[in-house]
Amino acid sequence: MKYLRSIVAWFESLETDKPFQKWIPIVLKSLGVVAYAFALVWSIMLVVSVIAERDSNGIGLLLYQLGGSILLAMFIIVAGMVLIMLFWNRSNKINSLHEESNNILLNIAVILIRLVGEVALIVYVSIGIRGLIAGVFGLMLPGFFNPFDFDMSISFNWTFGIISIIIFPFYGIIVLFSSYMMAALLNLVVGMAKDLRKIIDTLSTEEPS
């Protein structure tokens, strides 16, 4: 029974919104670290996969694809750094919501909705640039089920690269705009709640005793 009461007490603590403000930043920072680690490992595997194909490609093609893989790896690592910085920035922003204790959960939701759009933009732009580099340097994109399974047999396809650099960033912009619109609507609700609370507090202080 003691453990069951502790479970109920934990659910009751969620009503204060404080646990969300405590744990969500930790989750966001962890996701940032995972994203950066994935980008780093993925980049290393890409370069290694190109080197592993040295027996089937001529030395000229090998050096060309190796240069492209290094360029792509550097870009992916930079994108991973941007992601981890973004996650940590948003987690710190959630930690600074103590002055708005009456609407902590709603403000956290606004930050998270915006973060979804921001991450989507970074990911889609990364996919677009990855497609462009893959098309120019003849680097096959990784498999869908295994992101570390690279096939270097793709022919050079500039059309594929150009389409990728146009379409995917456009998708990212749409998702970013949509998420910011949703966050703005929710932020409007937060503002209305604050104004309503101020009105109620004012009326209560002005009531005749």
MDTraj code that builds the backbone (N, CA, C; nanometers):
import mdtraj as md
import numpy as np

residues = "MET LYS TYR LEU ARG SER ILE VAL ALA TRP PHE GLU SER LEU GLU THR ASP LYS PRO PHE GLN LYS TRP ILE PRO ILE VAL LEU LYS SER LEU GLY VAL VAL ALA TYR ALA PHE ALA LEU VAL TRP SER ILE MET LEU VAL VAL SER VAL ILE ALA GLU ARG ASP SER ASN GLY ILE GLY LEU LEU LEU TYR GLN LEU GLY GLY SER ILE LEU LEU ALA MET PHE ILE ILE VAL ALA GLY MET VAL LEU ILE MET LEU PHE TRP ASN ARG SER ASN LYS ILE ASN SER LEU HIS GLU GLU SER ASN ASN ILE LEU LEU ASN ILE ALA VAL ILE LEU ILE ARG LEU VAL GLY GLU VAL ALA LEU ILE VAL TYR VAL SER ILE GLY ILE ARG GLY LEU ILE ALA GLY VAL PHE GLY LEU MET LEU PRO GLY PHE PHE ASN PRO PHE ASP PHE ASP MET SER ILE SER PHE ASN TRP THR PHE GLY ILE ILE SER ILE ILE ILE PHE PRO PHE TYR GLY ILE ILE VAL LEU PHE SER SER TYR MET MET ALA ALA LEU LEU ASN LEU VAL VAL GLY MET ALA LYS ASP LEU ARG LYS ILE ILE ASP THR LEU SER THR GLU GLU PRO SER".split()
xyz = np.array([
    [0.0832, -0.1212, 0.0000],
    [0.0000, 0.0000, 0.0000],
    [0.0866, 0.1262, 0.0000],
    [0.2014, 0.1178, 0.0651],
    [0.2891, 0.2347, 0.0720],
    [0.3345, 0.2765, -0.0660],
    [0.3699, 0.1786, -0.1502],
    [0.4154, 0.2089, -0.2851],
    [0.3009, 0.2626, -0.3705],
    [0.1805, 0.2108, -0.3482],
    [0.0657, 0.2594, -0.4233],
    [0.0363, 0.4047, -0.3870],
    [0.0495, 0.4376, -0.2585],
    [0.0277, 0.5762, -0.2179],
    [0.1325, 0.6684, -0.2793],
    [0.2566, 0.6192, -0.2907],
    [0.3610, 0.7023, -0.3514],
    [0.3316, 0.7293, -0.4983],
    [0.2705, 0.6314, -0.5664],
    [0.2322, 0.6515, -0.7071],
    [0.1243, 0.7583, -0.7173],
    [0.0249, 0.7490, -0.6312],
    [-0.0831, 0.8485, -0.6307],
    [-0.0273, 0.9863, -0.5970],
    [0.0646, 0.9909, -0.5004],
    [0.1253, 1.1188, -0.4618],
    [0.2044, 1.1777, -0.5784],
    [0.2681, 1.0901, -0.6573],
    [0.3432, 1.1400, -0.7736],
    [0.2495, 1.2036, -0.8762],
    [0.1338, 1.1395, -0.8986],
    [0.0372, 1.1965, -0.9922],
    [-0.0171, 1.3297, -0.9395],
    [-0.0354, 1.3384, -0.8085],
    [-0.0822, 1.4635, -0.7508],
    [0.0211, 1.5746, -0.7680],
    [0.1496, 1.5391, -0.7641],
    [0.2543, 1.6406, -0.7814],
    [0.2540, 1.6990, -0.9217],
    [0.2009, 1.6234, -1.0188],
    [0.1964, 1.6738, -1.1557],
    [0.1013, 1.7918, -1.1708],
    [0.0089, 1.8066, -1.0779],
    [-0.0876, 1.9155, -1.0862],
    [-0.0210, 2.0520, -1.0673],
    [0.0968, 2.0552, -1.0084],
    [0.1669, 2.1821, -0.9859],
    [0.2494, 2.2259, -1.1065],
    [0.2638, 2.1398, -1.2072],
    [0.3417, 2.1667, -1.3288],
    [0.4921, 2.1693, -1.3042],
    [0.5355, 2.1687, -1.1803],
    [0.6785, 2.1762, -1.1505],
    [0.7565, 2.0557, -1.2016],
    [0.7008, 1.9324, -1.1870],
    [0.7765, 1.8170, -1.2394],
    [0.8049, 1.8278, -1.3894],
    [0.7086, 1.8834, -1.4652],
    [0.7303, 1.8997, -1.6088],
    [0.8460, 1.9950, -1.6353],
    [0.8512, 2.1022, -1.5597],
    [0.9592, 2.1986, -1.5767],
    [1.0935, 2.1398, -1.5361],
    [1.0924, 2.0398, -1.4509],
    [1.2161, 1.9778, -1.4042],
    [1.2662, 1.8721, -1.5019],
    [1.1762, 1.7877, -1.5528],
    [1.2181, 1.6724, -1.6310],
    [1.2260, 1.7002, -1.7811],
    [1.1410, 1.7862, -1.8343],
    [1.1440, 1.8113, -1.9787],
    [1.2771, 1.8696, -2.0241],
    [1.3368, 1.9652, -1.9526],
    [1.4699, 2.0116, -1.9944],
    [1.5741, 1.9003, -1.9967],
    [1.5662, 1.8072, -1.9023],
    [1.6598, 1.6945, -1.9013],
    [1.6404, 1.6081, -2.0251],
    [1.5141, 1.5847, -2.0605],
    [1.4841, 1.5048, -2.1800],
    [1.5348, 1.5751, -2.3059],
    [1.5132, 1.7068, -2.3132],
    [1.5575, 1.7816, -2.4305],
    [1.7094, 1.7784, -2.4449],
    [1.7805, 1.7955, -2.3348],
    [1.9271, 1.7904, -2.3409],
    [1.9747, 1.6513, -2.3811],
    [1.9059, 1.5497, -2.3317],
    [1.9424, 1.4123, -2.3694],
    [1.9187, 1.3892, -2.5185],
    [1.8078, 1.4406, -2.5701],
    [1.7800, 1.4275, -2.7131],
    [1.8851, 1.5008, -2.7963],
    [1.9289, 1.6158, -2.7474],
    [2.0330, 1.6890, -2.8182],
    [2.1627, 1.6105, -2.8262],
    [2.2001, 1.5467, -2.7156],
    [2.3218, 1.4654, -2.7128],
    [2.3079, 1.3458, -2.8074],
    [2.1906, 1.2823, -2.8067],
    [2.1666, 1.1675, -2.8949],
    [2.1739, 1.2100, -3.0414],
    [2.1136, 1.3250, -3.0739],
    [2.1158, 1.3734, -3.2121],
    [2.2581, 1.4011, -3.2584],
    [2.3373, 1.4626, -3.1720],
    [2.4757, 1.4927, -3.2096],
    [2.5574, 1.3641, -3.2229],
    [2.5366, 1.2695, -3.1317],
    [2.6089, 1.1419, -3.1389],
    [2.5719, 1.0663, -3.2658],
    [2.4439, 1.0675, -3.3017],
    [2.4003, 1.0012, -3.4241],
    [2.4652, 1.0653, -3.5457],
    [2.4677, 1.1993, -3.5500],
    [2.5287, 1.2689, -3.6628],
    [2.6770, 1.2368, -3.6738],
    [2.7445, 1.2283, -3.5600],
    [2.8873, 1.1991, -3.5593],
    [2.9146, 1.0572, -3.6088],
    [2.8417, 0.9597, -3.5548],
    [2.8612, 0.8207, -3.5955],
    [2.8232, 0.8016, -3.7415],
    [2.7132, 0.8625, -3.7840],
    [2.6675, 0.8512, -3.9231],
    [2.7725, 0.9062, -4.0180],
    [2.8340, 1.0176, -3.9823],
    [2.9355, 1.0787, -4.0678],
    [3.0585, 0.9894, -4.0800],
    [3.0993, 0.9320, -3.9685],
    [3.2154, 0.8423, -3.9712],
    [3.1866, 0.7193, -4.0567],
    [3.0668, 0.6632, -4.0424],
    [3.0297, 0.5450, -4.1206],
    [3.0240, 0.5763, -4.2689],
    [2.9823, 0.6982, -4.3036],
    [2.9762, 0.7363, -4.4445],
    [3.1156, 0.7368, -4.5065],
    [3.2103, 0.7991, -4.4401],
    [3.3478, 0.8051, -4.4916],
    [3.4077, 0.6652, -4.4983],
    [3.3837, 0.5847, -4.3944],
    [3.4361, 0.4484, -4.3936],
    [3.3765, 0.3668, -4.5072],
    [3.2480, 0.3867, -4.5378],
    [3.1831, 0.3131, -4.6458],
    [3.2436, 0.3477, -4.7809],
    [3.2795, 0.4738, -4.8000],
    [3.3431, 0.5138, -4.9254],
    [3.4797, 0.4473, -4.9382],
    [3.5557, 0.4462, -4.8301],
    [3.6886, 0.3828, -4.8326],
    [3.6753, 0.2327, -4.8562],
    [3.5694, 0.1722, -4.8039],
    [3.5488, 0.0276, -4.8207],
    [3.5218, -0.0100, -4.9651],
    [3.4777, 0.0853, -5.0474],
    [3.4486, 0.0601, -5.1877],
    [3.5701, 0.0817, -5.2766],
    [3.6891, 0.0938, -5.2204],
    [3.8087, 0.1271, -5.2990],
    [3.8438, 0.0193, -5.4011],
    [3.8039, -0.1062, -5.3752],
    [3.8381, -0.2139, -5.4675],
    [3.7520, -0.2114, -5.5929],
    [3.6303, -0.1591, -5.5827],
    [3.5388, -0.1585, -5.6969],
    [3.5431, -0.0278, -5.7745],
    [3.6055, 0.0761, -5.7212],
    [3.6135, 0.2051, -5.7885],
    [3.7584, 0.2368, -5.8232],
    [3.7753, 0.3117, -5.9299],
    [3.9084, 0.3571, -5.9647],
    [3.9580, 0.4594, -5.8639],
    [4.0886, 0.4859, -5.8662],
    [4.1458, 0.5770, -5.7682],
    [4.0903, 0.7175, -5.7839],
    [4.0665, 0.7582, -5.9105],
    [4.0113, 0.8922, -5.9329],
    [3.8722, 0.9067, -5.8758],
    [3.7857, 0.8076, -5.9042],
    [3.6489, 0.8111, -5.8519],
    [3.6488, 0.7984, -5.7007],
    [3.7403, 0.7172, -5.6484],
    [3.7489, 0.7008, -5.5038],
    [3.7813, 0.8325, -5.4356],
    [3.8803, 0.9038, -5.4862],
    [3.9180, 1.0322, -5.4263],
    [3.8046, 1.1340, -5.4403],
    [3.7348, 1.1295, -5.5523],
    [3.6229, 1.2230, -5.5746],
    [3.5107, 1.1962, -5.4751],
    [3.4733, 1.0702, -5.4609],
    [3.3668, 1.0351, -5.3676],
    [3.4113, 1.0538, -5.2227],
    [3.5397, 1.0296, -5.1976],
    [3.5903, 1.0503, -5.0617],
    [3.5818, 1.1974, -5.0236],
    [3.6172, 1.2857, -5.1183],
    [3.6041, 1.4292, -5.0916],
    [3.4597, 1.4689, -5.0659],
    [3.3675, 1.4116, -5.1444],
    [3.2259, 1.4402, -5.1230],
    [3.1754, 1.3883, -4.9904],
    [3.2217, 1.2686, -4.9521],
    [3.1777, 1.2115, -4.8244],
    [3.2307, 1.2926, -4.7063],
    [3.3531, 1.3419, -4.7174],
    [3.4086, 1.4251, -4.6093],
    [3.3324, 1.5564, -4.5991],
    [3.3002, 1.6151, -4.7151],
    [3.2218, 1.7386, -4.7154],
    [3.0851, 1.7161, -4.6520],
    [3.0205, 1.6061, -4.6890],
    [2.8891, 1.5744, -4.6331],
    [2.8988, 1.5451, -4.4842],
    [3.0050, 1.4735, -4.4443],
    [3.0232, 1.4417, -4.3026],
    [3.0408, 1.5678, -4.2196],
    [3.1189, 1.6627, -4.2715],
    [3.1397, 1.7885, -4.1995],
    [3.0087, 1.8643, -4.1848],
    [2.9277, 1.8645, -4.2895],
    [2.7993, 1.9347, -4.2823],
    [2.7058, 1.8684, -4.1816],
    [2.7004, 1.7351, -4.1825],
    [2.6126, 1.6640, -4.0900],
    [2.6566, 1.6885, -3.9457],
    [2.7868, 1.6927, -3.9214],
    [2.8359, 1.7205, -3.7863],
    [2.7961, 1.8611, -3.7427],
    [2.8065, 1.9577, -3.8345],
    [2.7640, 2.0943, -3.8032],
    [2.6143, 2.0979, -3.7724],
    [2.5346, 2.0257, -3.8520],
    [2.3904, 2.0194, -3.8258],
    [2.3631, 1.9583, -3.6890],
    [2.4403, 1.8547, -3.6520],
    [2.4250, 1.7951, -3.5195],
    [2.4594, 1.8924, -3.4086],
    [2.5623, 1.9748, -3.4310],
    [2.5992, 2.0764, -3.3316],
    [2.4891, 2.1804, -3.3162],
    [2.4278, 2.2191, -3.4289],
    [2.3176, 2.3147, -3.4228],
    [2.2007, 2.2555, -3.3447],
    [2.1728, 2.1275, -3.3674],
    [2.0621, 2.0627, -3.2971],
    [2.0867, 2.0575, -3.1461],
    [2.2065, 2.0173, -3.1058],
    [2.2324, 2.0071, -2.9621],
    [2.2283, 2.1443, -2.8962],
    [2.2766, 2.2482, -2.9665],
    [2.2690, 2.3833, -2.9121],
    [2.1247, 2.4301, -2.9022],
    [2.0437, 2.3927, -3.0023],
    [1.9025, 2.4313, -3.0013],
    [1.8280, 2.3635, -2.8874],
    [1.8504, 2.2339, -2.8688],
    [1.7848, 2.1617, -2.7595],
    [1.8245, 2.2187, -2.6238],
    [1.9515, 2.2492, -2.6067],
    [1.9971, 2.3038, -2.4782],
    [1.9426, 2.4442, -2.4573],
    [1.9327, 2.5233, -2.5635],
    [1.8775, 2.6576, -2.5509],
    [1.7316, 2.6529, -2.5081],
    [1.6549, 2.5640, -2.5697],
    [1.5131, 2.5544, -2.5359],
    [1.4930, 2.4955, -2.3955],
    [1.5815, 2.4053, -2.3545],
    [1.5703, 2.3517, -2.2183],
    [1.6003, 2.4600, -2.1145],
    [1.6981, 2.5443, -2.1429],
    [1.7277, 2.6559, -2.0520],
    [1.6120, 2.7557, -2.0484],
    [1.5458, 2.7710, -2.1619],
    [1.4316, 2.8620, -2.1659],
    [1.3173, 2.8092, -2.0801],
    [1.2992, 2.6787, -2.0803],
    [1.1959, 2.6190, -1.9947],
    [1.2315, 2.6372, -1.8475],
    [1.3590, 2.6243, -1.8153],
    [1.4025, 2.6432, -1.6763],
    [1.3795, 2.7858, -1.6269],
    [1.3730, 2.8820, -1.7183],
    [1.3582, 3.0229, -1.6803],
    [1.2128, 3.0668, -1.6718],
    [1.1197, 2.9722, -1.6710],
    [0.9773, 3.0064, -1.6664],
    [0.9236, 3.0215, -1.5253],
    [1.0115, 3.0303, -1.4257],
    [0.9652, 3.0356, -1.2871],
    [0.8849, 3.1618, -1.2566],
    [0.9078, 3.2678, -1.3353],
    [0.8340, 3.3914, -1.3104],
    [0.6903, 3.3826, -1.3592],
    [0.6598, 3.2803, -1.4383],
    [0.5250, 3.2648, -1.4909],
    [0.4670, 3.1349, -1.4376],
    [0.4725, 3.1181, -1.3071],
    [0.4362, 2.9919, -1.2440],
    [0.2902, 2.9539, -1.2640],
    [0.2063, 3.0509, -1.2972],
    [0.0648, 3.0214, -1.3133],
    [0.0345, 2.9512, -1.4448],
    [0.1261, 2.9606, -1.5418],
    [0.1009, 2.9016, -1.6732],
    [0.2237, 2.8254, -1.7234],
    [0.2884, 2.7548, -1.6357],
    [0.4127, 2.6868, -1.6725],
    [0.3890, 2.5853, -1.7842],
    [0.2874, 2.5012, -1.7690],
    [0.2649, 2.3938, -1.8644],
    [0.2316, 2.4480, -2.0032],
    [0.1496, 2.5534, -2.0074],
    [0.1154, 2.6126, -2.1365],
    [0.2378, 2.6759, -2.2027],
    [0.3201, 2.7418, -2.1241],
    [0.4410, 2.8020, -2.1793],
    [0.5399, 2.6959, -2.2271],
    [0.5471, 2.5850, -2.1559],
    [0.6318, 2.4745, -2.2009],
    [0.5811, 2.4195, -2.3335],
    [0.4492, 2.4073, -2.3454],
    [0.3908, 2.3586, -2.4700],
    [0.4235, 2.4509, -2.5864],
    [0.4198, 2.5819, -2.5635],
    [0.4549, 2.6779, -2.6686],
    [0.5988, 2.6576, -2.7147],
    [0.6892, 2.6414, -2.6195],
    [0.8310, 2.6213, -2.6529],
    [0.8502, 2.4912, -2.7302],
    [0.7827, 2.3850, -2.6868],
    [0.7994, 2.2552, -2.7519],
    [0.7423, 2.2549, -2.8930],
    [0.6294, 2.3225, -2.9121],
    [0.5704, 2.3293, -3.0463],
    [0.6631, 2.4035, -3.1416],
    [0.7208, 2.5136, -3.0958],
    [0.8167, 2.5850, -3.1784],
    [0.9400, 2.4992, -3.2061],
    [0.9824, 2.4240, -3.1054],
    [1.1007, 2.3403, -3.1213],
    [1.0794, 2.2334, -3.2277],
    [0.9594, 2.1792, -3.2352],
    [0.9289, 2.0791, -3.3374],
    [0.9511, 2.1372, -3.4773],
    [0.9021, 2.2584, -3.4998],
    [0.9218, 2.3215, -3.6294],
    [1.0669, 2.3544, -3.6569],
    [1.1386, 2.3989, -3.5560],
    [1.2801, 2.4334, -3.5726],
    [1.3641, 2.3103, -3.6050],
    [1.3368, 2.2010, -3.5337],
    [1.4095, 2.0770, -3.5616],
    [1.3747, 2.0252, -3.7009],
    [1.2461, 2.0336, -3.7374],
    [1.2051, 1.9879, -3.8697],
    [1.2756, 2.0669, -3.9791],
    [1.2892, 2.1982, -3.9613],
    [1.3581, 2.2797, -4.0615],
    [1.5037, 2.2365, -4.0754],
    [1.5715, 2.2160, -3.9630],
    [1.7112, 2.1742, -3.9678],
    [1.7248, 2.0382, -4.0355],
    [1.6363, 1.9454, -4.0014],
    [1.6434, 1.8105, -4.0576],
    [1.6147, 1.8130, -4.2076],
    [1.5110, 1.8846, -4.2486],
    [1.4763, 1.8888, -4.3908],
    [1.5837, 1.9591, -4.4732],
    [1.6390, 2.0667, -4.4211],
    [1.7484, 2.1334, -4.4921],
    [1.8685, 2.0407, -4.5029],
    [1.8957, 1.9664, -4.3960],
    [2.0059, 1.8706, -4.3980],
    [1.9828, 1.7624, -4.5025],
    [1.8590, 1.7139, -4.5108],
    [1.8268, 1.6118, -4.6114],
    [1.8441, 1.6684, -4.7516],
    [1.8014, 1.7936, -4.7716],
    [1.8152, 1.8555, -4.9037],
    [1.9607, 1.8706, -4.9454],
    [2.0431, 1.9196, -4.8542],
    [2.1854, 1.9362, -4.8848],
    [2.2526, 1.8001, -4.9006],
    [2.2127, 1.7037, -4.8206],
    [2.2671, 1.5686, -4.8346],
    [2.2332, 1.5117, -4.9721],
    [2.1102, 1.5350, -5.0184],
    [2.0716, 1.4878, -5.1509],
    [2.1508, 1.5556, -5.2612],
    [2.1765, 1.6862, -5.2445],
    [2.2546, 1.7592, -5.3447],
    [2.3970, 1.7052, -5.3522],
    [2.4607, 1.6897, -5.2366],
    [2.5979, 1.6387, -5.2346],
    [2.6035, 1.4954, -5.2862],
    [2.5023, 1.4141, -5.2495],
    [2.4994, 1.2757, -5.2964],
    [2.4864, 1.2698, -5.4477],
    [2.4041, 1.3583, -5.5045],
    [2.3867, 1.3586, -5.6488],
    [2.5111, 1.4059, -5.7228],
    [2.5794, 1.5044, -5.6657],
    [2.6979, 1.5605, -5.7314],
    [2.8161, 1.4641, -5.7242],
    [2.8345, 1.4003, -5.6081],
    [2.9521, 1.3151, -5.5879],
    [2.9236, 1.1660, -5.6072],
    [2.7996, 1.1328, -5.6440],
    [2.7677, 0.9921, -5.6669],
    [2.7643, 0.9102, -5.5409],
    [2.7151, 0.9679, -5.4332],
    [2.7058, 0.8976, -5.3055],
    [2.5622, 0.8509, -5.2843],
    [2.5439, 0.7210, -5.2712],
    [2.4102, 0.6679, -5.2501],
    [2.3616, 0.7038, -5.1114],
    [2.2371, 0.7424, -5.1006],
    [2.1789, 0.7709, -4.9700],
    [2.1640, 0.6426, -4.8902],
    [2.1683, 0.6503, -4.7577],
    [2.1572, 0.5294, -4.6753],
    [2.0201, 0.4654, -4.6871],
    [2.0141, 0.3387, -4.6482],
    [1.8888, 0.2657, -4.6542],
    [1.7867, 0.3189, -4.5553],
    [1.6605, 0.2922, -4.5799],
    [1.5540, 0.3432, -4.4945],
    [1.5547, 0.2726, -4.3592],
    [1.5708, 0.1401, -4.3612],
    [1.5666, 0.0638, -4.2365],
    [1.7019, 0.0614, -4.1669],
    [1.8091, 0.0825, -4.2410],
    [1.9425, 0.0844, -4.1821],
    [2.0165, 0.2087, -4.2302],
    [2.0171, 0.3154, -4.1503],
    [2.0780, 0.4415, -4.1943],
    [2.2290, 0.4326, -4.2118],
    [2.2904, 0.3228, -4.1665],
    [2.4349, 0.3080, -4.1797],
    [2.4719, 0.2121, -4.2932],
    [2.3735, 0.1716, -4.3725],
    [2.3982, 0.0818, -4.4862],
    [2.4076, 0.1665, -4.6130],
    [2.5291, 0.1991, -4.6556],
    [2.5507, 0.2855, -4.7706],
    [2.5840, 0.2020, -4.8943],
    [2.5250, 0.2396, -5.0059],
    [2.5539, 0.1757, -5.1342],
    [2.6113, 0.2827, -5.2257],
    [2.7357, 0.2685, -5.2671],
    [2.8042, 0.3701, -5.3456],
    [2.7914, 0.3473, -5.4961],
    [2.6915, 0.2711, -5.5379],
    [2.6790, 0.2377, -5.6792],
    [2.5904, 0.3347, -5.7564],
    [2.5415, 0.4404, -5.6916],
    [2.4524, 0.5344, -5.7584],
    [2.5275, 0.6120, -5.8660],
    [2.4607, 0.6385, -5.9763],
    [2.5213, 0.7203, -6.0805],
    [2.5070, 0.8668, -6.0424],
    [2.5913, 0.9509, -6.0992],
    [2.5871, 1.0935, -6.0677],
    [2.4578, 1.1534, -6.1229],
    [2.3819, 1.2145, -6.0360],
    [2.2495, 1.2628, -6.0739],
    [2.2312, 1.4046, -6.0219],
    [2.2603, 1.5022, -6.1056],
    [2.2452, 1.6420, -6.0674],
    [2.0982, 1.6791, -6.0492],
    [2.0112, 1.6196, -6.1308],
    [1.8687, 1.6508, -6.1197],
    [1.8149, 1.6129, -5.9827],
    [1.8544, 1.4945, -5.9368],
    [1.8131, 1.4494, -5.8039],
    [1.8606, 1.5471, -5.6969],
    [1.9849, 1.5927, -5.7090],
    [2.0396, 1.6858, -5.6104],
    [1.9685, 1.8191, -5.6105],
    [1.9398, 1.8720, -5.7285],
    [1.8720, 2.0016, -5.7381],
    [1.7308, 1.9927, -5.6820],
    [1.6608, 1.8837, -5.7159],
    [1.5249, 1.8655, -5.6629],
    [1.5280, 1.8561, -5.5110],
    [1.6262, 1.7849, -5.4577],
    [1.6362, 1.7678, -5.3126],
    [1.6583, 1.9004, -5.2420],
    [1.7484, 1.9836, -5.2953],
    [1.7813, 2.1092, -5.2285],
    [1.6671, 2.2096, -5.2376],
    [1.5716, 2.1856, -5.3268],
    [1.4562, 2.2753, -5.3391],
    [1.3378, 2.2237, -5.2577],
    [1.3068, 2.0953, -5.2740],
    [1.1857, 2.0391, -5.2150],
    [1.1948, 2.0272, -5.0635],
    [1.3018, 1.9682, -5.0136],
    [1.3091, 1.9393, -4.8705],
    [1.3150, 2.0659, -4.7842],
    [1.3970, 2.1663, -4.8175],
    [1.3908, 2.2903, -4.7378],
    [1.2527, 2.3550, -4.7420],
    [1.1835, 2.3414, -4.8558],
    [1.0474, 2.3949, -4.8649],
    [0.9556, 2.3248, -4.7659],
    [0.9675, 2.1922, -4.7549],
    [0.8902, 2.1178, -4.6550],
    [0.9226, 2.1682, -4.5143],
    [1.0507, 2.1899, -4.4894],
    [1.0916, 2.2374, -4.3580],
    [1.0328, 2.3726, -4.3235],
    [1.0290, 2.4617, -4.4222],
    [0.9716, 2.5948, -4.3991],
    [0.8225, 2.5838, -4.3676],
    [0.7537, 2.4944, -4.4374],
    [0.6104, 2.4753, -4.4121],
    [0.5868, 2.4261, -4.2693],
    [0.6655, 2.3264, -4.2277],
    [0.6496, 2.2730, -4.0920],
    [0.6839, 2.3796, -3.9883],
    [0.7905, 2.4564, -4.0132],
    [0.8290, 2.5624, -3.9202],
    [0.7194, 2.6671, -3.9082],
    [0.6657, 2.7101, -4.0203],
    [0.5592, 2.8107, -4.0188],
    [0.4354, 2.7577, -3.9472],
    [0.4015, 2.6310, -3.9740],
    [0.2834, 2.5720, -3.9103],
    [0.3010, 2.5627, -3.7589],
    [0.4195, 2.5213, -3.7155],
    [0.4433, 2.5080, -3.5724],
    [0.4424, 2.6435, -3.5029],
    [0.4973, 2.7450, -3.5681],
    [0.4964, 2.8788, -3.5090],
    [0.3555, 2.9360, -3.5032],
    [0.2735, 2.9033, -3.6028],
    [0.1342, 2.9472, -3.6000],
    [0.0600, 2.8825, -3.4835],
    [0.0809, 2.7517, -3.4653],
    [0.0162, 2.6819, -3.3538],
    [0.0653, 2.7365, -3.2202],
    [0.1958, 2.7643, -3.2123],
    [0.2508, 2.8203, -3.0886],
    [0.1944, 2.9591, -3.0618],
    [0.1752, 3.0380, -3.1686],
    [0.1196, 3.1720, -3.1519],
    [-0.0240, 3.1653, -3.1008],
    [-0.1017, 3.0697, -3.1524],
    [-0.2395, 3.0548, -3.1055],
    [-0.2429, 3.0116, -2.9589],
    [-0.1553, 2.9183, -2.9235],
    [-0.1498, 2.8756, -2.7845],
    [-0.0986, 2.9873, -2.6947],
    [-0.0033, 3.0650, -2.7466],
    [0.0479, 3.1783, -2.6701],
    [-0.0612, 3.2823, -2.6479],
    [-0.1519, 3.2944, -2.7452],
    [-0.2661, 3.3844, -2.7296],
    [-0.3555, 3.3385, -2.6156],
    [-0.3736, 3.2078, -2.6056],
    [-0.4532, 3.1529, -2.4952],
    [-0.3858, 3.1829, -2.3616],
    [-0.2521, 3.1695, -2.3582],
    [-0.1779, 3.2001, -2.2354],
    [-0.1965, 3.3462, -2.1969],
    [-0.1881, 3.4355, -2.2978],
    [-0.2063, 3.5776, -2.2703],
    [-0.3460, 3.6090, -2.2199],
    [-0.4461, 3.5445, -2.2784],
    [-0.5838, 3.5645, -2.2335],
    [-0.6010, 3.5153, -2.0903],
    [-0.5371, 3.4034, -2.0579],
    [-0.5468, 3.3502, -1.9217],
    [-0.4830, 3.4462, -1.8215],
    [-0.3704, 3.5062, -1.8587],
    [-0.3048, 3.6029, -1.7709],
    [-0.3925, 3.7256, -1.7498],
    [-0.4500, 3.7759, -1.8600],
    [-0.5358, 3.8945, -1.8490],
    [-0.6593, 3.8659, -1.7644],
    [-0.7165, 3.7470, -1.7828],
    [-0.8344, 3.7102, -1.7054],
    [-0.8008, 3.7003, -1.5569],
    [-0.6835, 3.6459, -1.5268],
    [-0.6430, 3.6358, -1.3869],
    [-0.6235, 3.7749, -1.3260],
    [-0.5650, 3.8670, -1.4045],
    [-0.5449, 4.0027, -1.3556],
    [-0.6795, 4.0707, -1.3283],
    [-0.7758, 4.0483, -1.4191],
    [-0.9078, 4.1083, -1.4004],
    [-0.9741, 4.0540, -1.2742],
    [-0.9631, 3.9238, -1.2545],
    [-1.0242, 3.8608, -1.1368],
    [-0.9573, 3.9143, -1.0099],
    [-0.8246, 3.9255, -1.0121],
    [-0.7531, 3.9760, -0.8946],
    [-0.7920, 4.1212, -0.8659],
    [-0.8067, 4.2011, -0.9741],
    [-0.8453, 4.3408, -0.9559],
    [-0.9853, 4.3538, -0.8974],
    [-1.0789, 4.2729, -0.9507],
    [-1.2158, 4.2780, -0.9018],
    [-1.2240, 4.2331, -0.7562],
    [-1.1436, 4.1328, -0.7219],
    [-1.1487, 4.0831, -0.5843],
    [-1.0951, 4.1835, -0.4854],
    [-0.9970, 4.2626, -0.5266],
    [-0.9405, 4.3651, -0.4365],
    [-1.0311, 4.4873, -0.4261],
    [-1.1128, 4.5098, -0.5286],
    [-1.1989, 4.6262, -0.5281],
    [-1.3355, 4.5990, -0.4661],
    [-1.3652, 4.4738, -0.4321],
    [-1.4949, 4.4413, -0.3719],
    [-1.5053, 4.5088, -0.2336],
    [-1.6195, 4.5686, -0.2060],
    [-1.6372, 4.6327, -0.0742],
    [-1.6403, 4.5299, 0.0364],
    [-1.5773, 4.5608, 0.1449],
    [-1.5745, 4.4682, 0.2588],
    [-1.7070, 4.4750, 0.3360],
])
top = md.Topology()
chain = top.add_chain()
for i, resn in enumerate(residues, 1):
    res = top.add_residue(resn, chain, resSeq=i)
    for name in ("N", "CA", "C"):
        top.add_atom(name, md.element.get_by_symbol(name[0]), res)
traj = md.Trajectory(xyz[None], top)
